[in-house]
Amino acid sequence: MSAAEPEYSTRRLVAFLAMVFGMFMAILDIQIVSASLSEIQAGLSASPEEVAWVQTSYLVAEVVMIPLSGFLSRAFSTRIMFTLSCAGFTLMSLLCATATSIEQMIVYRALQGFVGGGMIPTVFASAYTIFPRSKMPMVAPLIGLVATLAPTIGPTAGGYLTDLFSWHWLFLINVLPGICVTSASWLLVDFDKPDLKLLENFDWAGLAAMALFLGALEYLLEEGPTKNWFDEEAIVWAAVGSSLGCVAFFWRAFTAKNPIVDLTCFRDRNFWTGSLASFVMGIGLYGLTYLYPVYLARVRGDSALQIGATMFVTGLCQFIAAPIVGRLMTRFDPRILIVCGFAGFSYGAWLATFITKDWAFGELLIPQIFRGFSLMLCMVPINNLALGTMPPARMKNASGLFNVTRNLGGAVGLAMINTMINKRLDLHLQRMHETVRWGRFRAEETLANLTGAFASHGSDAARAATKQLALIVRRDATVLAMSDVFLFVAVLSLSVIAVAPLMRRPAGPRPSGGH
């Protein structure tokens, strides 16, 4: 560790803060449309299947760009890479807001995800190369906060914007900040120089294989649960394409003269264990960000504004936790913080296994507090251990790989959660049908009470009561299925603690006190 530490300057700090804001926009836009798809569907006269691609196209394109960004950043420099990414993201945001057909929207969203995906790993790589280690307690919590806060508040922000204005503002909100960040990046970023010689042996075959592998995999995970997996021909073809792309990608990664992605980073123990922990954290981060609003909407019938108010707790806790975790990083072994983080996240998910149809803001408060604080306790030390020990020359490539593991974890988590909800819902419905059949006193009593309540319907009272009883049974079965999913997330989060002892504490002088 005899290499001189990077110099610290106000110019670099301002440039980095601008880049962090750009990353925030890119991550926020992953989830910002999720609460407003019905409004976009109506505005563009699209079918439910078509409007789902507004989300899917962004994710598929982004997951391809994230690992590619390391190569492009080395070839063209951080300044050019980030400036073009942010400028492209801003332009595509404007085009999304002006789209007049679902086909236009899908194309613009895919391009928005592709160019925006280049900002995320570039910020991570810059954080660990342009700042001295003494500044990490300030910088690391900042990028950890953005990476976890943006997807958490995405649906909430989207719901508020759509309710207060229109769905067009989901994208227009990016334009002015995007122009500012693009300008600041071009004028202030001077972290490195381009290496255009890397383009002489550009691995086009490797790029095509990686795009097929990751793009088809993302589509498979996004669409599989809603299309009953391999019952749908498109899902089968996606699985075949992803498998072939995977084989070709790994073959090119180990045989190409200048591979598109350098997988030798995974030889580093801290990197592969950190990536594994990041993958599991992605499952919890994106999975529960999806699950809570689904419960509040389907079971409680809450509006987007009510859901936003409930979900705000997690974001607030993350905001409060960021400086605290930065301070803790200077005093405790980061592996201890990782253990505490995953244990706290697991406990918060376990508390939610007791969920009932009556749970509202008050009952969800404690689980969400644990989720918010624990996410920060996980994210910051995982970043530090996985990337903070990586040599600067390999940082850009490693950052792309590290970030794609979190996104893939989110995709896998959402696929598993949706599949589990469907399967467990069917199981609980079967069991509950046994309790509401004819001859069961409680069932007949409930049906009689409902029939009396619907007496004003006349001859349709019995039918309306039967329908209402079926809805009650389905609602209770849905709550039980969600309880099972919370238990799954709790067990999975607890199990990842086993990788913490395998991590090595970063070398270098041990910090003391508050600085």
N, C-alpha and C positions, 0 to 999 in steps of 0.2 A: 504493500500500500504506500509505496514511496512517491507515486505520482502526485503532482501538485493538485490541490483541490481547486475546483472551478471558482472563478472570481464571482463575487456577489455584487450586484449593482441595482440601483433603483430602476434603470431602464429594463433590465432583464425581468425584474419583478413585475413591472407593469405589463410587459409583453406576455409574460406567463399568465397573469390574471386575465388578460384578454383571451388567450387561448383556452383557459379553463372555462370561460363563459361560452365560447364556441362549442366546447365539448358538452357543456350542460344542455345547450340547445339540441345537439345531435342525439343525446341519450333521452332527453325529454320527449322528443318526437317519436321514439319507439312506441310509447304508450299513450301519447296525448290524444290520438284519435279513437282509442278503444271505447271511451264512454259516449262517443258521438257518432258512431257508425250509422245508427238509424237515421240521424239527421242528414248525413252525407248521402245515404242511400236515397232518401226522399228528394234531396236537392238535385241529384244526378240521374234520377229515375232508374236506379240500378236494382238488380235482384239481390237477395241476401248472399248468394254464392259469389256474385261479382264484387260486392262491397267488402267482403272479407279480404279480398286481394289488396285493398288499400293498406291494410296492416301487413299482410304476408309479403307483398312485393318489397316493401321497405326492409323487412327483416332478412329476406333472402339476399338482396343486394348488399346490405350492410355486412353480413357475415362473410361475404367474399372479400370485401375491401379491407376489413380489419387486419387479417394476416398479411395481405398484399402491401399494406401501407408502410411496413418496415422497409421493404425493398425500395419503394418509391421515395421514401424520405431520405434514404441513404444516397440514392441516385440524384435526386433533384434538390436536396437540402430541406431542412425543416421549414424554412421561410417560404419557399415556393410551394411545397407540399401542403402546408397548412393554409396558406393564403388561397390557393386554388380550391381546396376542399371547402373552405368557408364561403368563398364567393359562389361556387357551384351550389352549395346547400341553400344559400340565400336566394339565388335565382330560381331554383326548383321550388322553394317555398312559395315564392310569388306566383309561379306557374300553377302550383297546386291550388292556390286560392282562386285562380281565374279559370280553372278547368270547367268545361261545359259538358263533358261526357265522362262516363266511368272509365272508358278506355284511355282518355287523356290522363285522368287522375292516377291510374295504375302506373302508366309510363313515368309520369313526373315523380310519383312516390318512390319508384324503384331507383330512379336517378338520384333523388334526394337522399335515399338511404346509402347508395353507393358512394357518392362524394362525401356525405356527412360521416360515414364510417372511418374515413381517413383521419378525422380530427381526434378521435378517442385515444388510440394507442400513441399518437404523436405527443399528446399532452403527458401521458404517463412516462414515456421515454424522456421527454424534456425535463420533467421533474427530477429524475434521478441522474441527470447528466449536467445540468446547468447550475445546480445549487450545491453548496458545500454541505457536508453531513450535519453541521451544526444548525442548519436551517430546516432540516427534515421534520422536526417536531411541529413546524408551522406549515410546511408544504404538504406533507403526506396526509394529514387530516383533511386538508382542503380538497385534494383530488378524491380522497375516499368519500367525503361528504357528497361531492357532486355525483360520483358514480352510483351511490346508493339512494341519494335524495331524489334525483331526477326521475328514475322510473317509479319511485314511490308516489310522487305527487303528479305524475303525468296524467293519469285518468282524472284526478281531481281538477287540475288546471284546465284540462280539455272540457270537462263538464261545466265549469264556471264560464269559460269563454263562450261556449255554445249557448248556454242559458242567457247570458247577459247580452251577447251580440248575435253572432251566427257562426256556423261551422267554418266559414271562410277565415275567421280570425284565429283558428288553430294554426294556420300557416302565415297569415299576415303579421302575427306577433313576432315572427322571426326576422322580418325584413330590415327594420331599422337597426336592431342590435347586430344583425349579420353584417350590415354595411360597416358599422363601427369596428367590429372585430376584424373584418377583412382588412380595413385600412390600418388598424393598429398592428396587425401581423406583418403586413408588408413594410411598414415604416420602422418597426422596433425589433423584430426577430432577427438575430444575427448569430445564432448558436453554432452553426456549422457551415461547411462548404459542400457544394454538390460534388458527386463522383460519377460523372457521366460515362466513365469507362465500364461501369456495371451494366450499361445498356447494350454493350457490344455482344454479349452472349445471353441476351434475355431469353428466358425459358418459356416460350409461348405454349409449348405442350404442357408444361407444369402448371401454367396459369389456367389453361382450359380444364385440366384434370381437377385442380383445386376448386374452380368455379362449379364444375359438375358435382363433385363430392359434397361440398358444403351447401351449395344452393339447393340441390335435390334433398339433402338431409334436412335442411331447414323447412322445406316444403312438406316433407314427410311428417315431421314433428308437428308442424302447424295444422295441417289438414287431416292427419290421421285420425285423431279422436272424433272429429265431426263426421267423417266418412266411414266410420266403423273399420278403420285400418285396411286390411288387405282384401276386404270385400269390394273395394273400389279399384278399378283398373289403373287409374292415374297414380294411386298410392303404390301399387305393385311396380309400375314403371319407375317411379321416383326411387324406390328401394333398390331396384336393379341399377339405375343410373348412378346413385350414390355409391353403391358397392364397387362398380367398375371405376368410377372416378377416384375412389379411395385407393384402390390398388395402383392405378396409374400415378396418382399423386405421390404416394410413398415411394414408388419405384423411381420417379423423377427426382424426388427429394434426396435420394441416396446415390443417384448415378449422374445427374446433370452436373456440368462443369460449374455453373453458377445458379443453383436452385432458387426458385422463387421464394421459398421459405426454408430457413436453416433449422432443421429439427434437432441439431446437436445440443441445443439449449436444454433439452430434457435429460441430458447426462448429468446436469447439475442437480443435486439432491434437493436443494432449497427450491429450485424452479419447478421441478415436477410435483413435489409435495404441495407447494403453494398453488400451482395450477389445479391440482386435485381439490384442494380446499376451496379455491375460487369457483370451481365447477359446482360443488355442493352448495356454496353460498348463493350462486346464481339460481339454483333450484328454489331455495328459500326466499330469496329477494323477489324474484319475478313471480314465483308460485303464490305466495301469500298476498302480494300486491294485487294479484288477480282474484284470489279466493275470497277475500273480505268483501270487495264490492259485489261479487256474485251473490254472496249470502245476503247482503243488505238490500240488493235489488230484488232477488227472486223470493226470498223468504219474508223480509221486512217490508218490501215495496217502497223503499226509500227513493227519493229523487236524487239527481246528480249532486245537487247542492248539499243535501243531507249526508250523502255518502262522502262528499268532500270534507265536510266538517268532522266526520268520524275518522277518516283516514289522515287528517291533518296531524293527529297526535303523533303518529310515527315519524313524520317529517320534522316536527318540532323537536322530538327527542333526539333525532339524528343531528339536528343543528346544535342543540345544547351539548351533545356528547362529543362533537368534533374537537373542540379545544381541550376538553378533559382527557380524551384519549391521546392527543398530542403530548400532553403533560405526562401521562402515564408511560408513554413510550420512552421517556428519558429516565424512568425510575425502575421499570420492571422488565424482565425478560419478555420479549414479544411473544414467545411461545405460550407463556402463562396467560397473556391477554387473549390469544386465540382460543385457548381452552375455555376461559371464562366467557368469551363471546359466543362460542357455539353452545356451551352449556346454558347460557342465558336465553339464547334463541330457542333452544330445545324446550326450555321450561315455559317460555311464552307460548309456544305452539301447543305444549301439553295442557296448559291452562285452557286453551281454546277447545280442547276435546270435550269439555263439559258444556258446550254451546247448546242452547235451546232456541226455539222459535221466538222467545221473548227477549233475547239478548239485544241490547241497543248500545248507545254510546258508553254508558256507565259500566256495563259488564265487559265491554271490549277494551276498556281503558288500560287495565293492567297488562293484558297480553300485548297490546300495542306498545306500551312503554318498554317492556322487555325486548320486543322486536326492534324498536328504534335504537336503543342504546347498544344492544348486542350486535346489530349489523355494523356499527362503527367499530366496536371492539374486535370484530373479525376482519373487516376490510383493511384498516390501516396497517396492522402488523403483517397481514398476509402480503400486501403490496411491498412492504419493506423487506420482508424475507425473500420473496420471489424475485424482485427486481433490484432491491438495494444491494444485493451481493453480486449482481451481474456485471461483467466488465463493460465499460462504456462502448467499446466497439461492437458489442453484441446486443446492446440495449434496445435499439429500435426494432430489431427482429423479434427479440424476446417479448417486448411490450405487445406487439401484434398477436403473438401466440397466446400470451397470458390473458389478454382481453377477450379473445375469441372463446376461451374456455368458459368464462363467465356467461357470455351470451348463449353458448351452446347449452350450458347448465340451465339457463332460463328456458330455452326451447324444450329441452328434455323434461324439465320440471312441469311446464304447462301441459305437455303431452301426457305425462304420467297422471297429473292431477285430473285432467279432463276424463281420461280413461277410467281412473279409479272412481270418480264421481258417477260415471255412467254405470259401471259394473256394480258398485256398492249400492247405488240407487235401486237397480233391478233386484238385488239380493234383499234389501230391506223392504221393498214393495212386496216381494213374495212372502216374507215373514209377516208383514203387517196385514196382508190380505187374509191371513189365517185368523186374525183377531177381529176382523170386521165382517166376517161372513154371517149369514143368517143363523140364528140360534144362539149367538153371543149376546148376552143381556146388554152390556155396555154399548155395543154397536147398534142394537135395535133401539135402545133408549136415545142415543145421540141422533139417530135417523128420525125418530119420532119428534124430537125437539126441533130439528131443522125443518121438518115438514110443517110443524106448527108455525115456525118463523116465516116460512114462505107461503102461508095460507092465502095471502093476498094474490098469489099467482093463480088461484083457482085450481083447475084440473092439472096444471103443470107443477103444482107444489111438490108432489112426490119426486118428479124427475129433477127439479131444481135442488131438492134436498140430497138426492143421490149424487148429483154432480158435485155439490159442495162437500159432501163427505169424501168423495174421491180426491178432491183438491186438498183437503186436510190431510189425508193419508199420504199423498205425494209430497206435500210440504214437510211433514214430519220425517218421511223417508229421506228427503233431500238433506235435512239437518243432520240426520244420523250418518249419511254418506260423507258429509263435510267433516263431521267429527272424526271419522276414520282417516280422512286425508290429513287432518291436523296431527293425528297420532303418527302417521307415516312420516311427515315432515319432522316431527319431534325426534323420532328414532333415528332418522337419517342424519340429522344435524348432530345428534349425540355421538353417532358412530365415527364421524370424521375427526373427532378428538384424538383418535388413535394415530393419526399421521403427525400430530404435533411433536412427539418425541423424536421423530425421524428428521426434523428440521435442525439445521445448524444455526446457532446464534451468529449474526453478522460479525465479521472481524472488525478490528479497529478499536480505538479507545472507548472505554465504557463511559457514557455520560454520567455526570454527577449533578445532583441538584436540579435546578429549574432550567439551566441553559444547556 
